[in-house]
Each structure stands twice: as structure tokens, then as C-alpha cells.
Amino acid sequence: MESMRSSCSACFSVALSPSALMAGGRGVGLASPGYRRWMRRNLPSFRPMSCVLDRSREGTPLQFEGKSGHRGFPEEEVLVISEEGRRHALNEADDTDEVNDEVDDFNVCKEAEEKIEDELPLATLNNPKYLDALLKGGEATTLLNGNHEGYILSAVAESGTVVETVEFTEAEEDTIKERQLHTIVKRSIVFVTSEAAPYSKTGGLGDVCGSLPVTLAGRGHRVMVVLPRYLNGVSDNAYAAAVDTGVRKKLPCFEGKPEVGFFHEYRAGVDWVFVDHPSYHRPGNPYGDINGSFGDNQFRFTILCHAACEAPLLLPLGGYTYGQSCLFMVNDWHAGLVPILLAAKYRPNGVYKDARSILVIHNLAHQGVEPAATFPELGLPLEWYGALEWVFPTWARTHALDKGETVNILKGAIVTADRIVTVSQGYAWEITTIEGGCGLHDLLGSRKSVLNGIVNGIDIDDWDPARDKHIPFHYSVDDLSGKAKCKAALQKELGLATRPELPMIGFIGRLDYQKSTDLIMMALPELMQHDIQFVMLGSGDRRTEDWMRSMESLYKEKFRGWVGFNVPVSHRITAGCDMLLMPSRFEPCGLNQLYAMRYGTVPVVHRTGGLRETVENFDPFADEGRGQGTGWAFSTPTTESMLWALGVAIKTFREHRASWEGLMRRGMLKDYTWDNAASKYEQAL
Ligand SMILES: Nc1ncnc2c1ncn2[C@@H]1O[C@H](COP(=O)(O)OP(=O)(O)O[C@H]2O[C@H](CO)[C@@H](O)[C@H](O)[C@H]2O)[C@@H](O)[C@H]1O
């Protein structure tokens, strides 16, 4: 039987699942009211939310470190919640009596903890409301409290699922009278992805898989992210903290049964698992190099999926495995084999019977399509061929003997995943239409009942104009002066005239068909007629890269083309520009417009997918002339529409400063934090 135990210090009173304890004591806790009051006084940014406890450090079994699992609590500020932390609290707090009470509790709980160590399982129920909440959850079996009524946070269900929780209201913090209870089922979540920032990133997928897992972990879930350990000679340092688990596994796919290793880093409450194989060690980005896409990508991502299915069973992370009752978050085609493997190989053999999978489609245009002859290499039973089979229409075949027969991994994932999520509601609908479905619209339409859209969030620690480490000056909605300075600094950095009165337009993104860089190419001569400055940052299509270089010499006074992938520069452009142009033909969600709005940079976008949902068209007459909206969204992806929208934006910038500031401020006040999105994901889980 699962049980749990409680431990508390002067600062925390927490209940941890035994499995969490075995893992080295990772769990979820809330600071006790007294300590939270102290923290609020001393750390203005502190918000009383759950914190991640880390007891994995050797030699400090009873010392707790509270790490921020949440926004508004800078990561560097690791709180030592230990004897030492207690002493610190005593020195600092105004209300020493209160802290002394806490100290007593610490001692009592320390004793309790030692006792519990000997007496598991043990149930102490002294919080009836909490018990109620657990019972409503229907799964709780055993619950243990220290002696700190009201602070217990979690219990473990028979299945091993951690069921939470007690949440405190503001009033209760002071009076401990009122209590709001609600129960959330905590999951073991396994993200499978080809990239995740800060380890690897070529675009928005990396951003999402770098931050959504952290948010979900902060909300109490146990989260693992499985991705390749790319060593390309440039960003190898990113994996410096990852240790070799020593676990090796021969995978049942491709000739020779490739063997992979697993590296592990526990960071920000998340288990980052890096699959190691020589095919991930080569120059270039995760998908290709200067010569184009790697020819063995099907192999590289097939082994990622096989390894990801094994990781929860094999890896004793922090002491214990994730086990079979987990939820796989399968991102794009690279991870698409996971739900197929669950359905075709594991479940029929009685493994992962309680596991579920959610396919998250960030970009339907990439599907992982290879010749049908590669099917036997994927390590699937032959009778599963139909799930992946994909026959191109006659017009799309390359020659008379081409039968158009392929295997399409994303198609197989769509067929087998338990749920499908796209990164905006608009895109969830678009992919069921012939225009947006990239050939899979009928299939996706047939799965409408499990298809949802959830708009991405953004990492507001990374993208915060008030403390962004990549920008030279900081600012906020209350004081925009730093933005003007960022603009001047950017103009200087780019060798452009430092003229605040000129509208400065930016573009950041992959140079490809999706992002409509061809429209920009066609519109540039006309755009350059305006007295403006325009900077483009991007890499991808060679022709567009060359074009950017040549335009830079043609329009020396006005245009800069930065060819390459450079994160600090992308932050400086986002902060320094007045407008951000995103004419994307399709955009499942889009993150740059969200970053732009947060930085007071007004987006001018094509009204599609997530752009339609996140950029509200400016109406200067609304709200009794105060204006409404956060940018411009033009409805057809043509040069005319784009130039028209840019023309109106330029005019507004020049002639209607009050309206412009309104646009900036409304954008900056929009809430696109990951917590919003994470709670929606929780509903889909
Ligand atoms: N040259 C460069 N230098 C530095 N940084 C660069 C860069 N080029 C792009 N970036 C960065 O990469 C990210 C791009 O994210 P997007 O969401 O706009 O597009 P992407 O098409 O890659 O993502 C896909 O997945 C995401 C996530 O779901 C969806 O939002 C999106 O619509 C979908 O197409 C941003 O963080 C951007 O700053």
C-alpha cells in the first residue's frame, strides 16, 4: 500500500509520497503561513505557490531546499530551508514568536519524520476537510499529517497517482479560518520531443518543450522530457550538467539493433532525459546541416521514440522509475512513433495498459514521410503497416513508376493517439480543412471528438522586458523609457541612424514558405519608399538568405538582414523595434507575436491560426475613442494586404502617438503565461 509521510521545517510543512521520498524527496510543498508572510515581506516577488523541494543532495537528508517552481521568483534565489534557513528566518523576521512557533513545529516534525521512517505506512488524519477532498477524488487510500493542520498537501492513491491538494486563500493565510479545497489528479508526464530549450532549439517547438514541462512540474506533476543528446561542437556545453545514468538499451528496430544510452539532469523540477547515440553527434542543427536535411532522420527519430517508451520503465530517476501509468506528450512527427508503439507493441503485451498519449501538433506541414520500403525497419508488427500507410495522389508522384506508397509517421500518430492537441483553436479547425490539412484533413476530421486547440504560453522569465539579460535597458508598462533606449541601442548595433522618430520594423523567423518571406521579398521595394528602418533575422532557405544580404547593400540606410540563428539578437530586435511583421501563410500558434506584445512591440500579422486568436485588430474609435486592439491582422496573405496594414501601422506610429502607446500598453498587459495553458492541458490529460 502506498503511504505518505510528512516532514516540516521552520519553513515548510509538506507531505510527500513515499515514492517521492525514495526519489530523494522531491515533492510539492507550500511554505507555512508564518514563513510565507516572512517571505512576502522580504522578497516582494514571492507569491505563495507551490515550491519544489529537492532533497537529492548527498549528505543533507533532513535539509530542504526550496526552489522556485513558479513565476515571480527568480531561479537564482534558492531558499535554503534547513536548520540554517531557519536561523536565517529567525534573524530576519519581525515576528520572532511566530518563527519560534515554527521552530517548535520543525522539531516535532523532525521527530515525526524519523518515526515515520520506521513505521511506514502510517496514517494520521487530523484534517477532515482534506480527507473529504481526497475521498471526492475517489482514489486516496492513506494520508499522513504531521501535526500541522492545514498544511498537508498531497496524498497518494492506490494507483500511485499523487492526489492533491489543499489550497490556501489569502484570508486563510492570516487567519487559518477559511480554506478552499480542490482536488487535482497529479500525473507522471513524459514529453517526447526533438528539441527543448535551452538544450536545443530551432524554433517554437524548442520554446514550448523547454517551458511547458517546467510549468506542469511546478503544478505538482512528475515530469520527464526525453530528447536527443545532440553534440554538434557548438552547443555541447548545454549538456554539461547531465550525467550518464549508465543504462544502455538495445532497441528492436533497424538492422543491428542500435544501442542507446541515457543521460539525465534534474533541473527546474523536471527530469531531462537525453538519449545518446552516435547519430546525434554531428555538426548542424537537430534536423540538418548546410547541405540540407539529414538523410537518416527517420532512423534518428525512430530510435528516439523507442528509447522514450523504454525510459519510464528503465530509468530509476532519483531512485524510482516513472512506471507504466504515465502520460506521453508526443510532439510533432519526430515523436509520432510513440503512440503507435504503445498500441502495437506494448499494450498487446500487457505493458502500458494505463498509459495514455496526447499528440501535440505544432506544425502539420512536417509529417515524417519516407518510402514504404522502410516500414520493416521501424520495429512494428507487420500487420500495423496500414496505420502508417500513405499513398500520394497521382499528381504528386515524381515519375511513371512511382506508386506514391509511403509510410507517414504523423498519420500513424493521429490514428493511434488518445488525444490530439494543436497549439491554437483556430489551427485545430484549419487542419480539418482541405486548405490547412496538408492532406490529412479527412483523417483529422474523423478524430474531431478528441481534437482540441490550446494556445501556447510564453516563458515570462525568459521574455520579460523588465529583466531580460539579453537587452541593454529594461522597461515595463509603467515606465517605457527603457524601450526607446533599446531602440537607439539596436539602431547603433546595426549601424543604422539613431532616429527615434522613425518606425522600426522587425521580422524574426525561419526563412520558409510558412513564414511568407516571399511576400516580404516582393513587397520590400515599395516598403522601402517609406522613411522607416527594417531588420530581418532568420535562417533557412538559401535564396532568401542571399536576398537578405543583397538587400542590405541595396538599402544601406534602411535595411538590415541578419542571417543566422541568434537568440540574444532576437531579444534585442523584439525589444528595440516598434513593430513586428508576421505575414505567415499559416501559423499554428506563433510565439514571436506574443513576445512582441509583451515587449510593447506592435504585431502586424496575417490573420491565420494562432495569430488570429492572439492579435486583436486595432480599432481607434472603440471604447469612446480610447481605442482597442493590440495590433493589425490583415486577412489575405498578399503583398497588397500586408503593405496596406503596414502603411496604416506606420501612419499611426507617426501621427497618433497616444493611440500607439495604447496599442503598446494593451499588448503588454495581455496574459500569455504558461499557467493558463497548463491548466487547459491538465483538462486534456
Ligand atoms: N533566426 C533566429 N534567431 C533566433 N531565434 C529565432 C530565429 N528564428 C526563429 N527564432 C525563434 O524561434 C521561435 C519561433 O517560434 P514560432 O512559434 O514563431 O515558430 P515555429 O514555426 O518555429 O514553431 C512551430 O511551433 C510553435 C510552437 O508550438 C508554434 O507557435 C508555431 O506556430 C509553429 O510553426 C521563437 O522563439 C523565435 O524567436
Ligand as a Chemical Component Dictionary entry (heavy atoms), coordinates in Angstrom:
data_LIG
# 
_chem_comp.id                   LIG 
_chem_comp.type                 NON-POLYMER 
_chem_comp.pdbx_formal_charge   0 
_chem_comp.three_letter_code    LIG 
# 
loop_
_chem_comp_atom.comp_id 
_chem_comp_atom.atom_id 
_chem_comp_atom.alt_atom_id 
_chem_comp_atom.type_symbol 
_chem_comp_atom.charge 
_chem_comp_atom.model_Cartn_x 
_chem_comp_atom.model_Cartn_y 
_chem_comp_atom.model_Cartn_z 
_chem_comp_atom.pdbx_ordinal 
LIG N1  N1  N 0 16.979 33.240 -36.622 1  
LIG C1  C1  C 0 16.530 33.142 -35.382 2  
LIG N2  N2  N 0 17.311 33.505 -34.344 3  
LIG C2  C2  C 0 16.855 33.406 -33.080 4  
LIG N3  N3  N 0 15.646 32.953 -32.746 5  
LIG C3  C3  C 0 14.845 32.573 -33.747 6  
LIG C4  C4  C 0 15.223 32.649 -35.095 7  
LIG N4  N4  N 0 14.222 32.191 -35.868 8  
LIG C5  C5  C 0 13.243 31.855 -35.024 9  
LIG N5  N5  N 0 13.626 32.088 -33.750 10 
LIG C6  C6  C 0 12.881 31.822 -32.545 11 
LIG O1  O1  O 0 12.210 30.594 -32.702 12 
LIG C7  C7  C 0 10.908 30.690 -32.175 13 
LIG C8  C8  C 0 9.927  30.606 -33.325 14 
LIG O2  O2  O 0 8.728  30.294 -32.816 15 
LIG P1  P1  P 0 7.374  30.313 -33.667 16 
LIG O3  O3  O 0 6.331  29.809 -32.769 17 
LIG O4  O4  O 0 7.145  31.688 -34.145 18 
LIG O5  O5  O 0 7.627  29.433 -34.936 19 
LIG P2  P2  P 0 7.932  27.918 -35.390 20 
LIG O6  O6  O 0 7.376  27.918 -36.738 21 
LIG O7  O7  O 0 9.328  27.585 -35.241 22 
LIG O8  O8  O 0 7.110  26.962 -34.419 23 
LIG C9  C9  C 0 6.064  25.991 -34.618 24 
LIG O9  O9  O 0 5.740  25.566 -33.283 25 
LIG C10 C10 C 0 5.383  26.653 -32.445 26 
LIG C11 C11 C 0 5.198  26.103 -31.054 27 
LIG O10 O10 O 0 4.041  25.411 -30.909 28 
LIG C12 C12 C 0 4.163  27.363 -32.962 29 
LIG O11 O11 O 0 3.951  28.532 -32.159 30 
LIG C13 C13 C 0 4.370  27.789 -34.407 31 
LIG O12 O12 O 0 3.183  28.366 -34.921 32 
LIG C14 C14 C 0 4.794  26.593 -35.218 33 
LIG O13 O13 O 0 5.015  26.962 -36.572 34 
LIG C15 C15 C 0 10.858 31.996 -31.448 35 
LIG O14 O14 O 0 11.313 31.853 -30.146 36 
LIG C16 C16 C 0 11.838 32.836 -32.242 37 
LIG O15 O15 O 0 12.338 33.926 -31.522 38 
# 
loop_
_chem_comp_bond.comp_id 
_chem_comp_bond.atom_id_1 
_chem_comp_bond.atom_id_2 
_chem_comp_bond.value_order 
_chem_comp_bond.pdbx_ordinal 
LIG N1  C1  SING 1  
LIG C1  N2  SING 2  
LIG C1  C4  DOUB 3  
LIG N2  C2  DOUB 4  
LIG C2  N3  SING 5  
LIG N3  C3  DOUB 6  
LIG C3  C4  SING 7  
LIG C3  N5  SING 8  
LIG C4  N4  SING 9  
LIG N4  C5  DOUB 10 
LIG C5  N5  SING 11 
LIG N5  C6  SING 12 
LIG C6  O1  SING 13 
LIG C6  C16 SING 14 
LIG O1  C7  SING 15 
LIG C7  C8  SING 16 
LIG C7  C15 SING 17 
LIG C8  O2  SING 18 
LIG O2  P1  SING 19 
LIG P1  O3  DOUB 20 
LIG P1  O4  SING 21 
LIG P1  O5  SING 22 
LIG O5  P2  SING 23 
LIG P2  O6  DOUB 24 
LIG P2  O7  SING 25 
LIG P2  O8  SING 26 
LIG O8  C9  SING 27 
LIG C9  O9  SING 28 
LIG C9  C14 SING 29 
LIG O9  C10 SING 30 
LIG C10 C11 SING 31 
LIG C10 C12 SING 32 
LIG C11 O10 SING 33 
LIG C12 O11 SING 34 
LIG C12 C13 SING 35 
LIG C13 O12 SING 36 
LIG C13 C14 SING 37 
LIG C14 O13 SING 38 
LIG C15 O14 SING 39 
LIG C15 C16 SING 40 
LIG C16 O15 SING 41 
# 
